[in-house]
């Protein structure tokens, strides 16, 4: 920790020239206690800008796949342990 990885990623993530290359982008802080359901749910909520009340992993994966199919995307998973 403390090497500036998140700061560098934030600069790139927020850069307008970088944003032009992607149809969608999302940032998720994973944290030490990894919760795949929460990560996928957060990705879906960020790219759809709607609340996601699905709690089944398979349904979440299908929903995420449908959202990104045929699109370019930048997903940053920050603070992965």
PDB file of N, CA, C and O in Angstrom, chain B, residues numbered from 101:
ATOM      1  N   UNK B 101       0.802  -1.190   0.000  1.00  0.00           N
ATOM      2  CA  UNK B 101       0.000   0.000   0.000  1.00  0.00           C
ATOM      3  C   UNK B 101       0.850   1.261   0.000  1.00  0.00           C
ATOM      4  O   UNK B 101       2.056   1.224   0.247  1.00  0.00           O
ATOM      5  N   UNK B 102       0.198   2.361  -0.280  1.00  0.00           N
ATOM      6  CA  UNK B 102       0.852   3.659  -0.205  1.00  0.00           C
ATOM      7  C   UNK B 102       1.776   3.989  -1.356  1.00  0.00           C
ATOM      8  O   UNK B 102       2.602   4.895  -1.242  1.00  0.00           O
ATOM      9  N   UNK B 103       1.656   3.280  -2.455  1.00  0.00           N
ATOM     10  CA  UNK B 103       2.532   3.518  -3.612  1.00  0.00           C
ATOM     11  C   UNK B 103       1.898   4.426  -4.663  1.00  0.00           C
ATOM     12  O   UNK B 103       2.545   4.775  -5.650  1.00  0.00           O
ATOM     13  N   UNK B 104       0.648   4.806  -4.460  1.00  0.00           N
ATOM     14  CA  UNK B 104      -0.011   5.717  -5.398  1.00  0.00           C
ATOM     15  C   UNK B 104      -0.750   5.031  -6.534  1.00  0.00           C
ATOM     16  O   UNK B 104      -1.093   5.672  -7.528  1.00  0.00           O
ATOM     17  N   UNK B 105      -0.998   3.740  -6.399  1.00  0.00           N
ATOM     18  CA  UNK B 105      -1.689   3.008  -7.475  1.00  0.00           C
ATOM     19  C   UNK B 105      -3.103   3.535  -7.696  1.00  0.00           C
ATOM     20  O   UNK B 105      -3.525   3.733  -8.835  1.00  0.00           O
ATOM     21  N   UNK B 106      -3.829   3.761  -6.610  1.00  0.00           N
ATOM     22  CA  UNK B 106      -5.200   4.262  -6.727  1.00  0.00           C
ATOM     23  C   UNK B 106      -5.205   5.664  -7.309  1.00  0.00           C
ATOM     24  O   UNK B 106      -6.046   5.981  -8.151  1.00  0.00           O
ATOM     25  N   UNK B 107      -4.294   6.495  -6.880  1.00  0.00           N
ATOM     26  CA  UNK B 107      -4.214   7.866  -7.400  1.00  0.00           C
ATOM     27  C   UNK B 107      -3.961   7.858  -8.894  1.00  0.00           C
ATOM     28  O   UNK B 107      -4.614   8.593  -9.635  1.00  0.00           O
ATOM     29  N   UNK B 108      -3.038   7.050  -9.344  1.00  0.00           N
ATOM     30  CA  UNK B 108      -2.746   6.939 -10.780  1.00  0.00           C
ATOM     31  C   UNK B 108      -3.969   6.424 -11.537  1.00  0.00           C
ATOM     32  O   UNK B 108      -4.323   6.952 -12.591  1.00  0.00           O
ATOM     33  N   UNK B 109      -4.607   5.397 -10.997  1.00  0.00           N
ATOM     34  CA  UNK B 109      -5.792   4.840 -11.652  1.00  0.00           C
ATOM     35  C   UNK B 109      -6.905   5.884 -11.737  1.00  0.00           C
ATOM     36  O   UNK B 109      -7.602   5.954 -12.749  1.00  0.00           O
ATOM     37  N   UNK B 110      -7.083   6.699 -10.686  1.00  0.00           N
ATOM     38  CA  UNK B 110      -8.108   7.741 -10.699  1.00  0.00           C
ATOM     39  C   UNK B 110      -7.831   8.793 -11.764  1.00  0.00           C
ATOM     40  O   UNK B 110      -8.751   9.254 -12.440  1.00  0.00           O
ATOM     41  N   UNK B 111      -6.584   9.169 -11.914  1.00  0.00           N
ATOM     42  CA  UNK B 111      -6.224  10.157 -12.936  1.00  0.00           C
ATOM     43  C   UNK B 111      -6.579   9.624 -14.318  1.00  0.00           C
ATOM     44  O   UNK B 111      -7.172  10.340 -15.125  1.00  0.00           O
ATOM     45  N   UNK B 112      -6.227   8.392 -14.592  1.00  0.00           N
ATOM     46  CA  UNK B 112      -6.536   7.794 -15.896  1.00  0.00           C
ATOM     47  C   UNK B 112      -8.032   7.587 -16.075  1.00  0.00           C
ATOM     48  O   UNK B 112      -8.574   7.879 -17.141  1.00  0.00           O
ATOM     49  N   UNK B 113      -8.695   7.094 -15.061  1.00  0.00           N
ATOM     50  CA  UNK B 113     -10.132   6.816 -15.109  1.00  0.00           C
ATOM     51  C   UNK B 113     -10.934   8.089 -15.403  1.00  0.00           C
ATOM     52  O   UNK B 113     -11.926   8.046 -16.132  1.00  0.00           O
ATOM     53  N   UNK B 114     -10.505   9.216 -14.838  1.00  0.00           N
ATOM     54  CA  UNK B 114     -11.231  10.477 -14.997  1.00  0.00           C
ATOM     55  C   UNK B 114     -10.779  11.303 -16.200  1.00  0.00           C
ATOM     56  O   UNK B 114     -11.356  12.357 -16.467  1.00  0.00           O
ATOM     57  N   UNK B 115      -9.775  10.852 -16.919  1.00  0.00           N
ATOM     58  CA  UNK B 115      -9.260  11.577 -18.073  1.00  0.00           C
ATOM     59  C   UNK B 115     -10.259  11.506 -19.229  1.00  0.00           C
ATOM     60  O   UNK B 115     -10.726  10.427 -19.593  1.00  0.00           O
ATOM     61  N   UNK B 116     -10.577  12.654 -19.794  1.00  0.00           N
ATOM     62  CA  UNK B 116     -11.561  12.717 -20.882  1.00  0.00           C
ATOM     63  C   UNK B 116     -11.120  11.933 -22.119  1.00  0.00           C
ATOM     64  O   UNK B 116     -11.952  11.316 -22.784  1.00  0.00           O
ATOM     65  N   UNK B 117      -9.832  11.950 -22.433  1.00  0.00           N
ATOM     66  CA  UNK B 117      -9.355  11.199 -23.598  1.00  0.00           C
ATOM     67  C   UNK B 117      -9.493   9.698 -23.373  1.00  0.00           C
ATOM     68  O   UNK B 117      -9.768   8.955 -24.314  1.00  0.00           O
ATOM     69  N   UNK B 118      -9.308   9.255 -22.162  1.00  0.00           N
ATOM     70  CA  UNK B 118      -9.499   7.836 -21.849  1.00  0.00           C
ATOM     71  C   UNK B 118     -10.981   7.494 -21.938  1.00  0.00           C
ATOM     72  O   UNK B 118     -11.342   6.466 -22.511  1.00  0.00           O
ATOM     73  N   UNK B 119     -11.843   8.340 -21.380  1.00  0.00           N
ATOM     74  CA  UNK B 119     -13.287   8.094 -21.389  1.00  0.00           C
ATOM     75  C   UNK B 119     -13.842   7.963 -22.800  1.00  0.00           C
ATOM     76  O   UNK B 119     -14.786   7.207 -23.026  1.00  0.00           O
ATOM     77  N   UNK B 120     -13.259   8.699 -23.760  1.00  0.00           N
ATOM     78  CA  UNK B 120     -13.733   8.660 -25.145  1.00  0.00           C
ATOM     79  C   UNK B 120     -13.604   7.277 -25.773  1.00  0.00           C
ATOM     80  O   UNK B 120     -14.307   6.967 -26.735  1.00  0.00           O
ATOM     81  N   UNK B 121     -12.725   6.453 -25.246  1.00  0.00           N
ATOM     82  CA  UNK B 121     -12.470   5.140 -25.825  1.00  0.00           C
ATOM     83  C   UNK B 121     -13.429   4.054 -25.332  1.00  0.00           C
ATOM     84  O   UNK B 121     -13.398   2.929 -25.830  1.00  0.00           O
ATOM     85  N   UNK B 122     -14.269   4.382 -24.369  1.00  0.00           N
ATOM     86  CA  UNK B 122     -15.135   3.368 -23.765  1.00  0.00           C
ATOM     87  C   UNK B 122     -16.589   3.798 -23.793  1.00  0.00           C
ATOM     88  O   UNK B 122     -16.912   4.974 -23.632  1.00  0.00           O
ATOM     89  N   UNK B 123     -17.464   2.812 -24.002  1.00  0.00           N
ATOM     90  CA  UNK B 123     -18.901   3.069 -23.969  1.00  0.00           C
ATOM     91  C   UNK B 123     -19.387   3.242 -22.533  1.00  0.00           C
ATOM     92  O   UNK B 123     -20.346   3.971 -22.283  1.00  0.00           O
ATOM     93  N   UNK B 124     -18.732   2.578 -21.600  1.00  0.00           N
ATOM     94  CA  UNK B 124     -19.136   2.662 -20.205  1.00  0.00           C
ATOM     95  C   UNK B 124     -17.928   2.434 -19.306  1.00  0.00           C
ATOM     96  O   UNK B 124     -16.941   1.812 -19.701  1.00  0.00           O
ATOM     97  N   UNK B 125     -18.033   2.948 -18.103  1.00  0.00           N
ATOM     98  CA  UNK B 125     -16.969   2.729 -17.138  1.00  0.00           C
ATOM     99  C   UNK B 125     -17.567   2.630 -15.737  1.00  0.00           C
ATOM    100  O   UNK B 125     -18.649   3.154 -15.470  1.00  0.00           O
ATOM    101  N   UNK B 126     -16.850   1.955 -14.858  1.00  0.00           N
ATOM    102  CA  UNK B 126     -17.297   1.800 -13.473  1.00  0.00           C
ATOM    103  C   UNK B 126     -16.088   1.569 -12.584  1.00  0.00           C
ATOM    104  O   UNK B 126     -15.074   1.014 -13.006  1.00  0.00           O
ATOM    105  N   UNK B 127     -16.224   2.005 -11.359  1.00  0.00           N
ATOM    106  CA  UNK B 127     -15.154   1.877 -10.364  1.00  0.00           C
ATOM    107  C   UNK B 127     -15.745   1.193  -9.141  1.00  0.00           C
ATOM    108  O   UNK B 127     -16.754   1.646  -8.602  1.00  0.00           O
ATOM    109  N   UNK B 128     -15.119   0.100  -8.699  1.00  0.00           N
ATOM    110  CA  UNK B 128     -15.586  -0.616  -7.516  1.00  0.00           C
ATOM    111  C   UNK B 128     -14.417  -0.812  -6.568  1.00  0.00           C
ATOM    112  O   UNK B 128     -13.354  -1.294  -6.959  1.00  0.00           O
ATOM    113  N   UNK B 129     -14.628  -0.434  -5.327  1.00  0.00           N
ATOM    114  CA  UNK B 129     -13.633  -0.702  -4.290  1.00  0.00           C
ATOM    115  C   UNK B 129     -13.941  -2.086  -3.723  1.00  0.00           C
ATOM    116  O   UNK B 129     -14.977  -2.284  -3.088  1.00  0.00           O
ATOM    117  N   UNK B 130     -13.056  -3.027  -3.950  1.00  0.00           N
ATOM    118  CA  UNK B 130     -13.300  -4.420  -3.573  1.00  0.00           C
ATOM    119  C   UNK B 130     -13.086  -4.622  -2.082  1.00  0.00           C
ATOM    120  O   UNK B 130     -13.917  -5.249  -1.425  1.00  0.00           O
ATOM    121  N   UNK B 131     -12.002  -4.110  -1.536  1.00  0.00           N
ATOM    122  CA  UNK B 131     -11.660  -4.198  -0.121  1.00  0.00           C
ATOM    123  C   UNK B 131     -11.160  -5.587   0.258  1.00  0.00           C
ATOM    124  O   UNK B 131     -11.132  -6.511  -0.555  1.00  0.00           O
ATOM    125  N   UNK B 132     -10.771  -5.696   1.516  1.00  0.00           N
ATOM    126  CA  UNK B 132     -10.137  -6.934   1.990  1.00  0.00           C
ATOM    127  C   UNK B 132     -11.107  -8.109   2.025  1.00  0.00           C
ATOM    128  O   UNK B 132     -10.724  -9.241   1.729  1.00  0.00           O
ATOM    129  N   UNK B 133     -12.351  -7.847   2.382  1.00  0.00           N
ATOM    130  CA  UNK B 133     -13.343  -8.926   2.414  1.00  0.00           C
ATOM    131  C   UNK B 133     -14.063  -8.968   1.072  1.00  0.00           C
ATOM    132  O   UNK B 133     -15.049  -8.264   0.856  1.00  0.00           O
ATOM    133  N   UNK B 134     -13.556  -9.801   0.184  1.00  0.00           N
ATOM    134  CA  UNK B 134     -14.076  -9.901  -1.179  1.00  0.00           C
ATOM    135  C   UNK B 134     -15.482 -10.484  -1.175  1.00  0.00           C
ATOM    136  O   UNK B 134     -15.725 -11.537  -0.586  1.00  0.00           O
ATOM    137  N   UNK B 135     -16.395  -9.801  -1.827  1.00  0.00           N
ATOM    138  CA  UNK B 135     -17.775 -10.249  -1.954  1.00  0.00           C
ATOM    139  C   UNK B 135     -18.165 -10.111  -3.422  1.00  0.00           C
ATOM    140  O   UNK B 135     -18.523  -9.025  -3.880  1.00  0.00           O
ATOM    141  N   UNK B 136     -18.093 -11.211  -4.146  1.00  0.00           N
ATOM    142  CA  UNK B 136     -18.351 -11.189  -5.592  1.00  0.00           C
ATOM    143  C   UNK B 136     -19.738 -10.650  -5.920  1.00  0.00           C
ATOM    144  O   UNK B 136     -19.899  -9.904  -6.885  1.00  0.00           O
ATOM    145  N   UNK B 137     -20.739 -11.020  -5.127  1.00  0.00           N
ATOM    146  CA  UNK B 137     -22.094 -10.513  -5.371  1.00  0.00           C
ATOM    147  C   UNK B 137     -22.118  -8.985  -5.309  1.00  0.00           C
ATOM    148  O   UNK B 137     -22.701  -8.331  -6.174  1.00  0.00           O
ATOM    149  N   UNK B 138     -21.485  -8.425  -4.286  1.00  0.00           N
ATOM    150  CA  UNK B 138     -21.477  -6.973  -4.127  1.00  0.00           C
ATOM    151  C   UNK B 138     -20.738  -6.298  -5.271  1.00  0.00           C
ATOM    152  O   UNK B 138     -21.173  -5.261  -5.772  1.00  0.00           O
ATOM    153  N   UNK B 139     -19.612  -6.888  -5.687  1.00  0.00           N
ATOM    154  CA  UNK B 139     -18.821  -6.290  -6.766  1.00  0.00           C
ATOM    155  C   UNK B 139     -19.625  -6.260  -8.068  1.00  0.00           C
ATOM    156  O   UNK B 139     -19.691  -5.223  -8.728  1.00  0.00           O
ATOM    157  N   UNK B 140     -20.228  -7.373  -8.435  1.00  0.00           N
ATOM    158  CA  UNK B 140     -20.997  -7.440  -9.684  1.00  0.00           C
ATOM    159  C   UNK B 140     -22.221  -6.541  -9.605  1.00  0.00           C
ATOM    160  O   UNK B 140     -22.556  -5.846 -10.564  1.00  0.00           O
ATOM    161  N   UNK B 141     -22.883  -6.560  -8.461  1.00  0.00           N
ATOM    162  CA  UNK B 141     -24.061  -5.713  -8.268  1.00  0.00           C
ATOM    163  C   UNK B 141     -23.691  -4.228  -8.397  1.00  0.00           C
ATOM    164  O   UNK B 141     -24.419  -3.457  -9.023  1.00  0.00           O
ATOM    165  N   UNK B 142     -22.578  -3.841  -7.813  1.00  0.00           N
ATOM    166  CA  UNK B 142     -22.125  -2.454  -7.904  1.00  0.00           C
ATOM    167  C   UNK B 142     -21.791  -2.077  -9.343  1.00  0.00           C
ATOM    168  O   UNK B 142     -22.123  -0.979  -9.789  1.00  0.00           O
ATOM    169  N   UNK B 143     -21.139  -2.979 -10.073  1.00  0.00           N
ATOM    170  CA  UNK B 143     -20.852  -2.718 -11.488  1.00  0.00           C
ATOM    171  C   UNK B 143     -22.145  -2.468 -12.253  1.00  0.00           C
ATOM    172  O   UNK B 143     -22.247  -1.504 -13.012  1.00  0.00           O
ATOM    173  N   UNK B 144     -23.123  -3.328 -12.056  1.00  0.00           N
ATOM    174  CA  UNK B 144     -24.407  -3.183 -12.751  1.00  0.00           C
ATOM    175  C   UNK B 144     -25.063  -1.857 -12.401  1.00  0.00           C
ATOM    176  O   UNK B 144     -25.559  -1.154 -13.282  1.00  0.00           O
ATOM    177  N   UNK B 145     -25.066  -1.513 -11.117  1.00  0.00           N
ATOM    178  CA  UNK B 145     -25.701  -0.265 -10.691  1.00  0.00           C
ATOM    179  C   UNK B 145     -25.000   0.952 -11.274  1.00  0.00           C
ATOM    180  O   UNK B 145     -25.653   1.931 -11.634  1.00  0.00           O
ATOM    181  N   UNK B 146     -23.693   0.900 -11.370  1.00  0.00           N
ATOM    182  CA  UNK B 146     -22.970   2.048 -11.929  1.00  0.00           C
ATOM    183  C   UNK B 146     -23.204   2.206 -13.422  1.00  0.00           C
ATOM    184  O   UNK B 146     -23.362   3.329 -13.901  1.00  0.00           O
ATOM    185  N   UNK B 147     -23.230   1.111 -14.164  1.00  0.00           N
ATOM    186  CA  UNK B 147     -23.371   1.250 -15.618  1.00  0.00           C
ATOM    187  C   UNK B 147     -24.819   1.484 -16.044  1.00  0.00           C
ATOM    188  O   UNK B 147     -25.067   2.062 -17.103  1.00  0.00           O
ATOM    189  N   UNK B 148     -25.783   1.037 -15.221  1.00  0.00           N
ATOM    190  CA  UNK B 148     -27.191   1.260 -15.573  1.00  0.00           C
ATOM    191  C   UNK B 148     -27.766   2.493 -14.881  1.00  0.00           C
ATOM    192  O   UNK B 148     -28.820   3.000 -15.263  1.00  0.00           O
ATOM    193  N   UNK B 149     -27.055   2.966 -13.856  1.00  0.00           N
ATOM    194  CA  UNK B 149     -27.522   4.088 -13.034  1.00  0.00           C
ATOM    195  C   UNK B 149     -28.879   3.792 -12.407  1.00  0.00           C
ATOM    196  O   UNK B 149     -29.708   4.685 -12.231  1.00  0.00           O
ATOM    197  N   UNK B 150     -29.090   2.511 -12.071  1.00  0.00           N
ATOM    198  CA  UNK B 150     -30.326   2.064 -11.416  1.00  0.00           C
ATOM    199  C   UNK B 150     -29.960   1.091 -10.308  1.00  0.00           C
ATOM    200  O   UNK B 150     -28.934   0.412 -10.364  1.00  0.00           O
ATOM    201  N   UNK B 151     -30.808   1.039  -9.317  1.00  0.00           N
ATOM    202  CA  UNK B 151     -30.615   0.096  -8.227  1.00  0.00           C
ATOM    203  C   UNK B 151     -30.839  -1.325  -8.737  1.00  0.00           C
ATOM    204  O   UNK B 151     -31.703  -1.564  -9.581  1.00  0.00           O
ATOM    205  N   UNK B 152     -30.060  -2.255  -8.220  1.00  0.00           N
ATOM    206  CA  UNK B 152     -30.176  -3.659  -8.619  1.00  0.00           C
ATOM    207  C   UNK B 152     -30.542  -4.465  -7.384  1.00  0.00           C
ATOM    208  O   UNK B 152     -29.781  -4.515  -6.418  1.00  0.00           O
ATOM    209  N   UNK B 153     -31.708  -5.094  -7.419  1.00  0.00           N
ATOM    210  CA  UNK B 153     -32.156  -5.856  -6.259  1.00  0.00           C
ATOM    211  C   UNK B 153     -32.004  -7.364  -6.435  1.00  0.00           C
ATOM    212  O   UNK B 153     -32.532  -8.135  -5.634  1.00  0.00           O
ATOM    213  N   UNK B 154     -31.299  -7.785  -7.461  1.00  0.00           N
ATOM    214  CA  UNK B 154     -31.050  -9.204  -7.707  1.00  0.00           C
ATOM    215  C   UNK B 154     -29.985  -9.695  -6.730  1.00  0.00           C
ATOM    216  O   UNK B 154     -28.999  -8.999  -6.486  1.00  0.00           O
ATOM    217  N   UNK B 155     -30.175 -10.878  -6.176  1.00  0.00           N
ATOM    218  CA  UNK B 155     -29.196 -11.397  -5.222  1.00  0.00           C
ATOM    219  C   UNK B 155     -28.674 -12.784  -5.612  1.00  0.00           C
ATOM    220  O   UNK B 155     -27.929 -13.401  -4.851  1.00  0.00           O
ATOM    221  N   UNK B 156     -29.053 -13.262  -6.766  1.00  0.00           N
ATOM    222  CA  UNK B 156     -28.593 -14.554  -7.265  1.00  0.00           C
ATOM    223  C   UNK B 156     -27.387 -14.336  -8.179  1.00  0.00           C
ATOM    224  O   UNK B 156     -27.465 -13.568  -9.137  1.00  0.00           O
ATOM    225  N   UNK B 157     -26.275 -15.011  -7.886  1.00  0.00           N
ATOM    226  CA  UNK B 157     -25.040 -14.816  -8.647  1.00  0.00           C
ATOM    227  C   UNK B 157     -25.237 -15.076 -10.134  1.00  0.00           C
ATOM    228  O   UNK B 157     -24.771 -14.288 -10.957  1.00  0.00           O
ATOM    229  N   UNK B 158     -25.902 -16.139 -10.494  1.00  0.00           N
ATOM    230  CA  UNK B 158     -26.097 -16.463 -11.901  1.00  0.00           C
ATOM    231  C   UNK B 158     -26.881 -15.365 -12.618  1.00  0.00           C
ATOM    232  O   UNK B 158     -26.527 -14.969 -13.729  1.00  0.00           O
ATOM    233  N   UNK B 159     -27.929 -14.883 -11.990  1.00  0.00           N
ATOM    234  CA  UNK B 159     -28.737 -13.807 -12.593  1.00  0.00           C
ATOM    235  C   UNK B 159     -27.935 -12.517 -12.729  1.00  0.00           C
ATOM    236  O   UNK B 159     -28.066 -11.801 -13.722  1.00  0.00           O
ATOM    237  N   UNK B 160     -27.107 -12.224 -11.732  1.00  0.00           N
ATOM    238  CA  UNK B 160     -26.262 -11.035 -11.805  1.00  0.00           C
ATOM    239  C   UNK B 160     -25.264 -11.138 -12.949  1.00  0.00           C
ATOM    240  O   UNK B 160     -25.060 -10.179 -13.693  1.00  0.00           O
ATOM    241  N   UNK B 161     -24.641 -12.308 -13.087  1.00  0.00           N
ATOM    242  CA  UNK B 161     -23.672 -12.504 -14.169  1.00  0.00           C
ATOM    243  C   UNK B 161     -24.335 -12.346 -15.526  1.00  0.00           C
ATOM    244  O   UNK B 161     -23.763 -11.734 -16.427  1.00  0.00           O
ATOM    245  N   UNK B 162     -25.527 -12.887 -15.682  1.00  0.00           N
ATOM    246  CA  UNK B 162     -26.262 -12.765 -16.948  1.00  0.00           C
ATOM    247  C   UNK B 162     -26.596 -11.307 -17.221  1.00  0.00           C
ATOM    248  O   UNK B 162     -26.436 -10.828 -18.344  1.00  0.00           O
ATOM    249  N   UNK B 163     -27.059 -10.604 -16.200  1.00  0.00           N
ATOM    250  CA  UNK B 163     -27.418  -9.194 -16.367  1.00  0.00           C
ATOM    251  C   UNK B 163     -26.197  -8.362 -16.755  1.00  0.00           C
ATOM    252  O   UNK B 163     -26.276  -7.509 -17.639  1.00  0.00           O
ATOM    253  N   UNK B 164     -25.065  -8.613 -16.089  1.00  0.00           N
ATOM    254  CA  UNK B 164     -23.844  -7.878 -16.421  1.00  0.00           C
ATOM    255  C   UNK B 164     -23.401  -8.194 -17.843  1.00  0.00           C
ATOM    256  O   UNK B 164     -23.039  -7.290 -18.596  1.00  0.00           O
ATOM    257  N   UNK B 165     -23.426  -9.454 -18.210  1.00  0.00           N
ATOM    258  CA  UNK B 165     -23.033  -9.850 -19.569  1.00  0.00           C
ATOM    259  C   UNK B 165     -23.899  -9.161 -20.608  1.00  0.00           C
ATOM    260  O   UNK B 165     -23.393  -8.701 -21.631  1.00  0.00           O
ATOM    261  N   UNK B 166     -25.211  -9.085 -20.355  1.00  0.00           N
ATOM    262  CA  UNK B 166     -26.118  -8.413 -21.295  1.00  0.00           C
ATOM    263  C   UNK B 166     -25.803  -6.930 -21.415  1.00  0.00           C
ATOM    264  O   UNK B 166     -25.915  -6.356 -22.498  1.00  0.00           O
ATOM    265  N   UNK B 167     -25.412  -6.313 -20.317  1.00  0.00           N
ATOM    266  CA  UNK B 167     -25.107  -4.882 -20.331  1.00  0.00           C
ATOM    267  C   UNK B 167     -23.840  -4.558 -21.120  1.00  0.00           C
ATOM    268  O   UNK B 167     -23.760  -3.511 -21.762  1.00  0.00           O
ATOM    269  N   UNK B 168     -22.850  -5.452 -21.074  1.00  0.00           N
ATOM    270  CA  UNK B 168     -21.563  -5.144 -21.710  1.00  0.00           C
ATOM    271  C   UNK B 168     -21.392  -5.766 -23.095  1.00  0.00           C
ATOM    272  O   UNK B 168     -20.446  -5.435 -23.809  1.00  0.00           O
ATOM    273  N   UNK B 169     -22.283  -6.649 -23.470  1.00  0.00           N
ATOM    274  CA  UNK B 169     -22.158  -7.338 -24.763  1.00  0.00           C
ATOM    275  C   UNK B 169     -22.048  -6.337 -25.911  1.00  0.00           C
ATOM    276  O   UNK B 169     -22.913  -5.482 -26.100  1.00  0.00           O
ATOM    277  N   UNK B 170     -20.967  -6.466 -26.665  1.00  0.00           N
ATOM    278  CA  UNK B 170     -20.761  -5.630 -27.844  1.00  0.00           C
ATOM    279  C   UNK B 170     -20.288  -4.219 -27.545  1.00  0.00           C
ATOM    280  O   UNK B 170     -20.206  -3.391 -28.452  1.00  0.00           O
ATOM    281  N   UNK B 171     -19.976  -3.932 -26.292  1.00  0.00           N
ATOM    282  CA  UNK B 171     -19.554  -2.583 -25.918  1.00  0.00           C
ATOM    283  C   UNK B 171     -18.126  -2.613 -25.389  1.00  0.00           C
ATOM    284  O   UNK B 171     -17.636  -3.643 -24.925  1.00  0.00           O
ATOM    285  N   UNK B 172     -17.480  -1.472 -25.470  1.00  0.00           N
ATOM    286  CA  UNK B 172     -16.174  -1.334 -24.840  1.00  0.00           C
ATOM    287  C   UNK B 172     -16.393  -0.788 -23.437  1.00  0.00           C
ATOM    288  O   UNK B 172     -17.231   0.088 -23.227  1.00  0.00           O
ATOM    289  N   UNK B 173     -15.635  -1.310 -22.481  1.00  0.00           N
ATOM    290  CA  UNK B 173     -15.850  -0.870 -21.110  1.00  0.00           C
ATOM    291  C   UNK B 173     -14.541  -0.854 -20.339  1.00  0.00           C
ATOM    292  O   UNK B 173     -13.605  -1.600 -20.626  1.00  0.00           O
ATOM    293  N   UNK B 174     -14.516   0.021 -19.354  1.00  0.00           N
ATOM    294  CA  UNK B 174     -13.391   0.130 -18.442  1.00  0.00           C
ATOM    295  C   UNK B 174     -13.931  -0.073 -17.040  1.00  0.00           C
ATOM    296  O   UNK B 174     -14.675   0.762 -16.527  1.00  0.00           O
ATOM    297  N   UNK B 175     -13.556  -1.181 -16.422  1.00  0.00           N
ATOM    298  CA  UNK B 175     -13.940  -1.464 -15.049  1.00  0.00           C
ATOM    299  C   UNK B 175     -12.673  -1.464 -14.207  1.00  0.00           C
ATOM    300  O   UNK B 175     -11.724  -2.188 -14.505  1.00  0.00           O
ATOM    301  N   UNK B 176     -12.659  -0.663 -13.168  1.00  0.00           N
ATOM    302  CA  UNK B 176     -11.540  -0.621 -12.243  1.00  0.00           C
ATOM    303  C   UNK B 176     -11.981  -1.292 -10.951  1.00  0.00           C
ATOM    304  O   UNK B 176     -12.963  -0.887 -10.330  1.00  0.00           O
ATOM    305  N   UNK B 177     -11.245  -2.320 -10.556  1.00  0.00           N
ATOM    306  CA  UNK B 177     -11.470  -2.976  -9.275  1.00  0.00           C
ATOM    307  C   UNK B 177     -10.348  -2.539  -8.363  1.00  0.00           C
ATOM    308  O   UNK B 177      -9.222  -3.027  -8.463  1.00  0.00           O
ATOM    309  N   UNK B 178     -10.659  -1.623  -7.478  1.00  0.00           N
ATOM    310  CA  UNK B 178      -9.652  -0.999  -6.621  1.00  0.00           C
ATOM    311  C   UNK B 178      -9.575  -1.707  -5.277  1.00  0.00           C
ATOM    312  O   UNK B 178     -10.549  -2.303  -4.817  1.00  0.00           O
ATOM    313  N   UNK B 179      -8.419  -1.633  -4.663  1.00  0.00           N
ATOM    314  CA  UNK B 179      -8.181  -2.145  -3.322  1.00  0.00           C
ATOM    315  C   UNK B 179      -8.400  -3.652  -3.242  1.00  0.00           C
ATOM    316  O   UNK B 179      -8.980  -4.146  -2.275  1.00  0.00           O
ATOM    317  N   UNK B 180      -7.942  -4.380  -4.251  1.00  0.00           N
ATOM    318  CA  UNK B 180      -8.051  -5.837  -4.269  1.00  0.00           C
ATOM    319  C   UNK B 180      -6.927  -6.421  -3.428  1.00  0.00           C
ATOM    320  O   UNK B 180      -5.765  -6.046  -3.586  1.00  0.00           O
ATOM    321  N   UNK B 181      -7.269  -7.321  -2.550  1.00  0.00           N
ATOM    322  CA  UNK B 181      -6.275  -7.942  -1.666  1.00  0.00           C
ATOM    323  C   UNK B 181      -5.912  -9.297  -2.179  1.00  0.00           C
ATOM    324  O   UNK B 181      -5.089  -9.985  -1.576  1.00  0.00           O
TER     325      UNK B 181
END
